[in-house]
């Protein structure tokens, strides 16, 4: 049985009422300052993600993962951050599929049941490639009950 998928608009205010146990973020090696969901979470965590990056504790390299508590600064109690490697032109559909597969594995091992995630690659990959990678690499591998996609595009209800 695959997880139910719904979409909500990505905004700073959307982070508070998210009814999920885990927020999943993707970070590249070279995108600074952080943008999208990662930028919003960094703001709410008072720059904690930026400090981890500046200190070199987390670099955003492909395959890297980190679990952080949100300490009540956002709705989800924990945040999983995954490295994508170089951003921009280096991100292609195969890389995205690998990252989404890794995300499902990490989230499964962490016992995540309900998650929110912003699909990486906005601006670098067509929406169709991002959606296809999500449907093929993440949805069948994730064992949780519900996925909420954080999107700056149109929203659709849960199915």
Secondary structure, 3 states (H helix, E strand, C coil): CCCEEEEEECCCHHHCCCCCCEEEEEEECCCCCCCHHHHHHHHHCCCHHHHHHHCCCCCCCCCCEEEEECCCCCCCCEEEEEEEECCHHHCCHHHHHHHHHHHHHHHHHCCCCEEEECCCCECCECHHHHHHHHHHHHCCCCCCCEEEEEECCCCCCCC
